[in-house]
Amino acid sequence: MPTWNLPTERPSLQAARIKLPAELTASIRVGATQLAMMGDQSQHKCREGNLEYTLDEHRHRLLGDEKTGESIPSFKPTSRRGSTRALLDGRNNGYSPKKILFAPATYNLAETTRMLDIARGVSRHEFAKDIFEVYFLSEGGQFERLIEKEGYTLKRSGPPLTDEKIAHIYAVNDEEKIGTIFTRQELVTKVTGDVASLKELQPIAVITGSNLSVPVACQITGTPLVWIVQSTWFEEFFASGAGVTDGIRFAPLKRIADFFVYIGIEFWMWYGFIRPVNAAAKHFDVKEYKPVFNFFKGDITLVAEPSGFSGIPLPENHFYVGPLLANQDFPIPDEVRNIPRDMPLVYFAMGSSGTATVVAQIIESFKGAPYRVIAPVKQLIKTKPDLEVPPNVLVTDWLPALQVSKMADISVIHGGIGTVMTAALAGKPVVGVGMQPEQRANIACLERKGFAVRLSKSKDLPKRLQEAIRSQLSNSEAKRKAEEYSMEMAKWNGPHNAADILYQKFGKAD
């Protein structure tokens, strides 16, 4: 008799699974046998649009080849209704849902909204919504309110980060200050709080994108860890020059330059971020992160971009899911909706991590320019009360980035992965001013695709920025390439794909 074969999982993940009650296990076996009697389900044909494929092929399209990490733009699970759904819906059998815990850096807008995007995907997924119960863990920050606004349960771990500490984190991250973002003792305290939270909640998995203490806590408690990253964080990308050396044509010279870029970035990451993490790991007698890039590898790692974004092949157990964007219901003020269109329109966004001095410098450079600017940077220039905003610049609070980006002719951004994915999906040419290596690398990926110009924040920025904006506004080829890439981006449903992989890996019955 044929059997019902669920996708296999790695032993480390299987070991972390919660055992089902005996009566539910028996029900699943009976249901599986009944389904198997209908025929070999691995060869049952499914449809998605005009495509037809078997269930085995369907699973492969989602999870891809685990050796190459190849996956697909979107995946819509096909299911039988009725009894099969009842078997998968644990609540119908008196089975408690599995807790899945998101642990964003809630002082960072892009990080918080990425996690919320996946959480929404889980809440809307045909199967995952009945299997998982979503929780959030916070270390403090102004964007906790976005989580609470959407009704998810928020648990705070340890003493919250102060505004002063958050400013210090950004200064180190943006290369404005030399130092470490946390001390050893601060991280030991944070890890202790995280361990207590994990022991209390007992989640089936923890998902993070930049929280430094949670990975150590997951090691201590044996909780599966899911990283949300982009390929510009990979060691292979930095080893190939991180986009910095793209202009060097002489191969031997490029290899030398690549080496020094790699050494510089590795030291920056180790000294500012991973050194205190390893000190905390050593304190708790768990594995340290060596080399430093191993820190960003979880039990599984979801890559929040379309395939081919950087050209770097995925390591084992990494999966493309597509872009994860800020989809919050920020209002569009009337002055933005009704901005005069008598001149070209520039969208100027620096996320939540743009450096105040650089943002102010850019705003001042817009004075007298032959275009209008929408600039949702109000939160970033609070420390610049004497800044004179030119009359052609409209400074606002946070806006729905994708909607407003589509209104503009070009985007000027700092290169965080959220702003990069938003600009690319909007299909408009880009001028990028990265604050730190990862942001510069993200912009380099768009530059390689032919619709971005990358600038240094420290080299005669006002003059070079205005030259780049004028060039991009009149660059029809950049506009064409941006529109083409936007159509490629639109094929991906990041929240759904992420939810699907989480369900396949952690939600399926044993």
C-alpha positions as CSV (number, residue, x, y, z in Angstrom):
1,M,0.0,0.0,0.0
2,P,1.4,3.4,-0.8
3,T,2.2,5.7,2.1
4,W,1.8,9.5,2.6
5,N,5.2,11.0,2.6
6,L,5.6,14.4,4.2
7,P,8.7,16.5,3.4
8,T,11.7,15.3,5.4
9,E,13.4,17.5,8.0
10,R,16.9,17.7,9.3
11,P,17.5,15.7,12.5
12,S,18.3,18.9,14.5
13,L,14.9,20.3,13.7
14,Q,13.1,17.0,14.3
15,A,14.7,16.8,17.7
16,A,13.3,20.2,18.6
17,R,9.7,19.3,17.7
18,I,6.9,18.9,20.3
19,K,5.4,15.4,20.4
20,L,1.8,15.2,19.4
21,P,-0.8,13.6,21.7
22,A,-1.3,9.9,21.0
23,E,-4.9,10.4,19.9
24,L,-3.9,13.0,17.4
25,T,-1.1,10.9,16.1
26,A,-3.5,8.0,15.6
27,S,-6.0,10.3,13.8
28,I,-3.3,11.4,11.4
29,R,-2.3,7.9,10.7
30,V,-5.9,6.9,9.9
31,G,-6.3,9.9,7.7
32,A,-3.0,9.4,6.0
33,T,-3.9,5.8,5.2
34,Q,-7.3,6.9,3.7
35,L,-5.5,9.4,1.5
36,A,-2.9,6.9,0.5
37,M,-5.6,4.5,-0.6
38,M,-6.7,7.1,-3.1
39,G,-3.5,6.6,-5.0
40,D,0.1,7.7,-4.7
41,Q,-0.2,11.3,-3.5
42,S,3.3,12.2,-4.5
43,Q,2.1,11.9,-8.1
44,H,-1.2,13.6,-7.6
45,K,-1.4,16.5,-10.1
46,C,-1.8,20.1,-8.8
47,R,-2.5,23.3,-10.7
48,E,-1.3,26.8,-10.2
49,G,-2.6,29.0,-13.0
50,N,-1.8,27.2,-16.2
51,L,1.0,25.1,-14.7
52,E,0.5,21.4,-13.7
53,Y,2.9,19.5,-11.5
54,T,3.0,16.7,-8.9
55,L,3.0,17.3,-5.1
56,D,6.7,16.2,-5.0
57,E,7.5,18.8,-7.7
58,H,5.4,21.4,-5.8
59,R,7.4,20.8,-2.6
60,H,10.6,21.1,-4.5
61,R,9.4,24.4,-6.0
62,L,8.9,25.8,-2.5
63,L,11.9,24.4,-0.6
64,G,14.2,23.9,-3.6
65,D,17.4,21.9,-3.6
66,E,18.8,22.1,0.0
67,K,22.3,22.0,-1.5
68,T,21.9,25.0,-3.7
69,G,19.1,26.9,-1.9
70,E,17.2,27.4,-5.1
71,S,13.6,28.2,-4.6
72,I,10.7,29.8,-6.4
73,P,9.1,33.2,-6.4
74,S,5.7,32.1,-4.9
75,F,4.0,29.1,-3.6
76,K,0.3,28.4,-3.0
77,P,-0.3,25.1,-1.2
78,T,-3.0,23.0,-2.8
79,S,-5.0,21.0,-0.2
80,R,-8.0,18.8,0.1
81,R,-10.8,20.2,2.2
82,G,-12.7,18.5,5.0
83,S,-11.1,15.7,6.8
84,T,-7.5,16.5,5.7
85,R,-7.8,20.0,6.8
86,A,-9.2,18.8,10.2
87,L,-6.2,16.6,10.6
88,L,-3.8,19.4,10.0
89,D,-5.8,21.9,12.1
90,G,-4.6,20.9,15.6
91,R,-7.2,23.0,17.3
92,N,-9.9,20.8,16.0
93,N,-8.3,18.0,17.9
94,G,-7.8,19.7,21.2
95,Y,-4.1,20.3,20.4
96,S,-2.5,23.5,21.6
97,P,-0.9,25.6,18.8
98,K,2.8,25.9,18.5
99,K,4.3,29.2,19.7
100,I,6.5,30.9,17.2
101,L,8.5,33.8,18.5
102,F,9.7,36.9,16.5
103,A,12.6,38.8,18.1
104,P,13.3,42.0,16.1
105,A,15.4,44.9,17.1
106,T,12.3,47.1,17.7
107,Y,14.3,50.3,17.6
108,N,14.8,49.7,13.9
109,L,11.9,50.3,11.5
110,A,13.0,48.0,8.7
111,E,13.8,45.1,11.1
112,T,10.5,45.4,12.9
113,T,8.4,45.7,9.7
114,R,10.1,42.7,8.1
115,M,9.2,40.6,11.1
116,L,5.6,41.9,11.0
117,D,5.4,41.1,7.3
118,I,6.3,37.5,8.0
119,A,3.9,37.4,11.0
120,R,1.1,38.6,8.8
121,G,2.0,35.9,6.3
122,V,1.8,33.3,9.0
123,S,-1.6,34.7,10.2
124,R,-3.0,34.5,6.6
125,H,-1.4,31.2,5.6
126,E,-4.0,28.4,4.9
127,F,-2.3,26.0,7.3
128,A,0.2,27.9,9.4
129,K,-2.5,30.2,10.8
130,D,-4.0,27.2,12.6
131,I,-0.7,25.7,13.7
132,F,1.3,28.6,15.0
133,E,0.5,31.2,17.7
134,V,2.6,34.3,17.1
135,Y,4.5,36.1,19.8
136,F,7.0,39.0,19.7
137,L,10.0,39.5,22.0
138,S,11.3,43.1,22.4
139,E,14.4,44.7,23.9
140,G,12.8,48.1,23.7
141,G,12.4,50.7,21.0
142,Q,9.8,53.1,19.5
143,F,8.5,50.5,17.0
144,E,7.0,48.2,19.6
145,R,3.9,50.2,19.0
146,L,3.6,48.8,15.5
147,I,3.5,45.3,16.9
148,E,0.9,46.2,19.5
149,K,-1.2,48.0,17.0
150,E,-1.5,44.8,14.9
151,G,-2.7,42.9,18.0
152,Y,0.3,40.5,18.4
153,T,1.3,39.4,21.9
154,L,4.5,41.4,22.9
155,K,6.8,40.2,25.7
156,R,9.6,42.4,26.9
157,S,12.9,40.8,27.8
158,G,15.1,42.4,30.4
159,P,15.6,46.2,30.9
160,P,14.6,48.1,27.8
161,L,17.2,50.0,25.8
162,T,17.4,53.7,26.5
163,D,17.2,56.4,23.9
164,E,20.9,57.1,24.6
165,K,21.8,53.5,24.1
166,I,19.9,53.2,20.8
167,A,21.7,56.4,19.6
168,H,25.0,54.7,20.5
169,I,24.1,51.6,18.6
170,Y,23.3,53.6,15.5
171,A,26.5,55.6,15.8
172,V,28.6,52.5,15.9
173,N,26.6,50.8,13.1
174,D,26.8,53.9,10.8
175,E,30.6,54.2,11.4
176,E,30.2,57.5,13.2
177,K,31.8,56.2,16.3
178,I,34.4,53.5,17.1
179,G,33.3,51.1,19.7
180,T,31.1,48.1,20.5
181,I,27.4,48.4,20.5
182,F,27.1,46.4,23.8
183,T,29.5,45.6,26.5
184,R,30.1,42.0,27.6
185,Q,28.1,42.5,30.8
186,E,25.2,44.2,28.9
187,L,25.0,41.1,26.6
188,V,25.2,38.7,29.5
189,T,22.3,40.5,31.1
190,K,20.3,40.5,27.8
191,V,21.0,36.8,27.2
192,T,19.8,36.0,30.8
193,G,16.5,37.8,30.1
194,D,16.1,36.1,26.8
195,V,16.7,32.6,28.2
196,A,14.1,33.3,30.9
197,S,11.6,34.3,28.1
198,L,12.4,31.3,26.0
199,K,11.9,28.9,29.0
200,E,8.6,30.5,29.8
201,L,7.2,30.6,26.2
202,Q,8.9,27.4,24.9
203,P,8.5,28.4,21.3
204,I,9.0,25.9,18.4
205,A,11.4,28.4,16.8
206,V,12.7,32.0,17.1
207,I,12.9,34.3,14.2
208,T,15.3,37.3,14.2
209,G,17.1,39.7,11.8
210,S,19.6,41.6,14.0
211,N,19.0,40.9,17.7
212,L,22.5,40.1,19.1
213,S,21.5,38.3,22.3
214,V,18.8,35.9,21.1
215,P,21.1,33.6,19.1
216,V,23.1,32.9,22.2
217,A,19.9,32.3,24.2
218,C,18.7,29.8,21.5
219,Q,22.0,27.9,21.9
220,I,21.5,27.7,25.7
221,T,17.9,26.5,25.5
222,G,18.2,24.4,22.3
223,T,15.6,26.4,20.6
224,P,15.7,26.4,16.7
225,L,16.8,29.7,15.3
226,V,15.7,31.3,12.0
227,W,17.6,34.2,10.6
228,I,16.1,36.7,8.2
229,V,19.1,38.0,6.1
230,Q,20.1,39.3,2.7
231,S,22.8,37.8,0.6
232,T,24.9,40.9,1.0
233,W,25.6,39.6,4.6
234,F,27.3,36.5,3.3
235,E,31.0,35.9,3.7
236,E,31.2,35.1,0.0
237,F,29.8,38.6,-1.0
238,F,32.3,40.5,1.2
239,A,35.1,38.2,0.0
240,S,34.3,39.3,-3.6
241,G,34.7,43.0,-2.8
242,A,31.2,43.8,-1.5
243,G,30.6,45.9,-4.6
244,V,33.3,48.3,-3.6
245,T,35.8,46.9,-6.1
246,D,33.4,46.5,-9.1
247,G,35.2,49.2,-11.0
248,I,38.6,47.5,-10.9
249,R,39.1,45.7,-14.3
250,F,42.7,44.4,-13.7
251,A,42.0,41.0,-12.1
252,P,45.1,40.7,-10.0
253,L,44.6,44.2,-8.6
254,K,40.9,43.4,-7.9
255,R,41.8,40.3,-5.9
256,I,44.2,42.3,-3.7
257,A,41.5,45.0,-3.3
258,D,38.9,42.3,-2.5
259,F,41.1,40.9,0.2
260,F,41.6,44.2,2.0
261,V,37.9,45.0,1.7
262,Y,37.1,41.7,3.3
263,I,39.6,42.1,6.1
264,G,38.3,45.6,6.9
265,I,34.6,44.6,7.0
266,E,35.4,41.4,9.0
267,F,37.3,43.5,11.6
268,W,34.5,46.1,11.7
269,M,31.9,43.4,12.3
270,W,34.0,41.6,14.9
271,Y,35.1,44.6,16.9
272,G,31.7,46.4,16.9
273,F,29.3,43.5,17.1
274,I,30.5,39.9,17.4
275,R,33.3,40.4,20.0
276,P,31.0,41.1,22.9
277,V,28.6,38.4,21.6
278,N,31.4,35.8,21.7
279,A,32.3,37.0,25.2
280,A,28.8,36.3,26.3
281,A,28.7,32.9,24.6
282,K,31.9,32.0,26.4
283,H,30.4,33.1,29.7
284,F,27.5,30.7,29.2
285,D,29.8,28.0,27.9
286,V,28.2,27.7,24.4
287,K,29.8,27.8,21.0
288,E,31.4,31.1,19.9
289,Y,30.8,32.5,16.4
290,K,34.0,31.9,14.4
291,P,34.3,33.2,11.7
292,V,32.1,36.1,12.5
293,F,29.9,35.5,9.5
294,N,28.7,32.3,11.1
295,F,26.6,34.4,13.5
296,F,24.0,35.0,10.8
297,K,23.4,31.2,10.1
298,G,20.5,29.7,11.8
299,D,18.9,26.2,11.8
300,I,17.4,27.7,8.6
301,T,18.0,31.0,7.1
302,L,15.5,33.0,5.0
303,V,16.9,35.4,2.4
304,A,14.6,38.4,2.0
305,E,15.2,39.1,-1.6
306,P,14.6,37.6,-5.0
307,S,17.0,35.1,-6.4
308,G,19.8,36.7,-8.4
309,F,19.8,39.9,-6.4
310,S,23.5,39.8,-5.6
311,G,24.7,36.9,-7.8
312,I,26.0,35.0,-4.8
313,P,24.9,31.3,-4.5
314,L,23.0,30.4,-1.4
315,P,24.8,28.3,1.2
316,E,23.2,25.1,2.5
317,N,19.9,25.4,4.3
318,H,19.3,29.0,3.0
319,F,16.1,29.8,1.1
320,Y,15.0,32.8,-1.0
321,V,11.6,34.1,0.1
322,G,11.5,37.4,-1.8
323,P,11.2,41.0,-0.5
324,L,9.7,41.7,3.0
325,L,8.5,45.3,3.1
326,A,7.0,47.8,5.5
327,N,3.3,47.5,4.9
328,Q,2.1,49.6,7.9
329,D,-1.0,51.7,7.6
330,F,0.9,55.0,7.8
331,P,-1.3,57.9,6.6
332,I,-0.5,59.9,3.5
333,P,-0.9,63.6,4.5
334,D,-2.9,65.8,2.1
335,E,0.2,67.9,1.4
336,V,1.9,64.7,0.1
337,R,-1.2,63.6,-2.0
338,N,-1.6,67.1,-3.4
339,I,2.1,68.0,-3.9
340,P,2.4,70.1,-7.1
341,R,3.7,68.1,-10.1
342,D,5.1,71.1,-12.0
343,M,8.6,69.7,-11.5
344,P,10.1,66.2,-11.2
345,L,9.5,64.5,-7.9
346,V,12.3,62.9,-5.7
347,Y,11.5,60.5,-2.8
348,F,14.2,60.9,-0.1
349,A,14.1,58.2,2.6
350,M,16.8,57.1,5.0
351,G,14.8,54.5,7.0
352,S,15.2,54.8,10.8
353,S,19.0,54.6,10.8
354,G,20.1,57.5,8.6
355,T,22.7,59.7,10.3
356,A,21.3,63.1,11.3
357,T,24.3,65.0,10.0
358,V,24.2,63.4,6.6
359,V,20.4,63.7,6.3
360,A,20.6,67.4,7.1
361,Q,23.5,67.9,4.6
362,I,21.4,66.2,1.9
363,I,18.3,68.3,2.7
364,E,20.3,71.5,2.5
365,S,21.7,70.4,-0.9
366,F,18.2,70.4,-2.3
367,K,17.9,74.1,-2.0
368,G,17.1,75.7,-5.3
369,A,17.1,72.4,-7.2
370,P,14.7,72.0,-10.2
371,Y,12.6,69.3,-8.5
372,R,10.4,68.8,-5.5
373,V,11.3,66.4,-2.7
374,I,9.1,64.3,-0.4
375,A,11.3,63.4,2.7
376,P,9.9,61.2,5.5
377,V,12.9,62.0,7.7
378,K,11.3,64.0,10.5
379,Q,12.4,61.6,13.1
380,L,16.0,61.7,11.9
381,I,16.5,65.5,12.1
382,K,15.1,66.0,15.6
383,T,18.6,66.8,16.8
384,K,18.9,69.5,14.1
385,P,16.5,72.2,15.2
386,D,18.4,74.9,13.3
387,L,18.1,73.1,10.0
388,E,16.5,75.3,7.3
389,V,14.3,73.1,5.1
390,P,14.2,74.5,1.5
391,P,10.8,75.4,0.1
392,N,10.9,72.7,-2.5
393,V,11.3,70.0,0.3
394,L,8.4,68.5,2.2
395,V,9.6,66.9,5.4
396,T,7.1,64.4,6.9
397,D,6.9,61.7,9.5
398,W,6.8,58.0,8.4
399,L,4.9,57.3,5.1
400,P,3.8,54.2,3.3
401,A,7.0,53.9,1.4
402,L,6.0,51.8,-1.6
403,Q,3.0,54.0,-2.4
404,V,4.9,57.2,-2.2
405,S,7.9,55.8,-4.0
406,K,5.7,55.0,-7.0
407,M,4.6,58.7,-7.0
408,A,8.2,59.9,-7.4
409,D,10.5,59.9,-10.5
410,I,13.5,58.7,-8.6
411,S,14.4,57.6,-5.0
412,V,17.3,58.8,-2.9
413,I,18.0,56.3,-0.2
414,H,20.5,55.1,2.4
415,G,20.6,51.5,1.2
416,G,19.0,49.6,4.0
417,I,17.5,46.4,2.6
418,G,14.0,47.7,3.2
419,T,14.5,50.9,1.3
420,V,16.4,49.1,-1.5
421,M,13.7,46.5,-2.0
422,T,11.0,49.2,-1.9
423,A,12.8,51.3,-4.4
424,A,13.3,48.3,-6.7
425,L,9.7,47.2,-6.4
426,A,8.5,50.8,-7.2
427,G,10.4,50.5,-10.5
428,K,12.2,53.9,-10.2
429,P,15.9,54.8,-10.7
430,V,17.9,55.1,-7.5
431,V,20.7,57.3,-6.0
432,G,22.1,55.6,-2.9
433,V,24.2,57.1,0.0
434,G,25.1,54.2,2.3
435,M,25.9,54.8,5.9
436,Q,27.8,51.5,6.4
437,P,29.2,48.5,4.5
438,E,26.0,46.5,4.3
439,Q,24.0,49.4,2.9
440,R,26.7,50.3,0.4
441,A,26.7,46.6,-0.7
442,N,22.9,46.6,-1.2
443,I,23.1,49.7,-3.4
444,A,25.9,48.1,-5.4
445,C,23.5,45.2,-6.3
446,L,21.1,47.7,-7.8
447,E,24.0,49.5,-9.5
448,R,25.0,46.3,-11.2
449,K,21.5,46.0,-12.5
450,G,21.9,49.4,-14.2
451,F,19.5,51.7,-12.5
452,A,21.3,53.0,-9.4
453,V,24.2,55.4,-8.7
454,R,26.2,54.8,-5.5
455,L,27.8,57.6,-3.6
456,S,30.0,57.9,-0.5
457,K,28.7,59.9,2.4
458,S,32.0,61.5,3.0
459,K,33.3,62.7,-0.4
460,D,31.9,66.1,-1.5
461,L,28.4,64.7,-1.0
462,P,26.2,67.7,-1.9
463,K,27.8,68.3,-5.3
464,R,28.0,64.7,-6.3
465,L,24.5,64.0,-5.1
466,Q,23.0,66.8,-7.3
467,E,25.0,65.6,-10.3
468,A,23.7,62.0,-9.7
469,I,20.1,63.2,-9.3
470,R,20.2,65.2,-12.5
471,S,21.7,62.3,-14.3
472,Q,19.1,59.8,-13.1
473,L,16.1,62.1,-13.8
474,S,17.1,62.1,-17.5
475,N,18.4,58.5,-17.7
476,S,15.8,56.7,-19.8
477,E,17.8,53.5,-19.8
478,A,17.9,53.4,-16.0
479,K,14.2,54.0,-15.9
480,R,13.6,51.1,-18.4
481,K,15.9,48.7,-16.3
482,A,14.2,49.7,-13.1
483,E,10.7,49.0,-14.5
484,E,11.9,45.6,-15.8
485,Y,13.4,44.6,-12.5
486,S,10.2,45.8,-10.7
487,M,8.2,43.2,-12.8
488,E,10.6,40.5,-11.6
489,M,10.3,41.6,-8.0
490,A,6.5,41.6,-8.2
491,K,6.5,37.8,-8.9
492,W,7.6,37.2,-5.3
493,N,5.3,36.9,-2.3
494,G,7.8,37.2,0.5
495,P,5.4,36.9,3.5
496,H,3.6,33.9,2.1
497,N,6.8,32.2,1.0
498,A,8.4,32.7,4.5
499,A,5.2,31.4,6.2
500,D,5.2,28.4,3.9
501,I,8.8,27.5,4.8
502,L,8.2,28.0,8.5
503,Y,5.1,25.7,8.2
504,Q,7.0,23.0,6.3
505,K,9.9,23.1,8.7
506,F,8.2,23.6,12.1
507,G,4.5,23.2,11.6
508,K,4.0,19.7,10.1
509,A,3.0,16.9,12.3
510,D,5.6,14.3,13.3
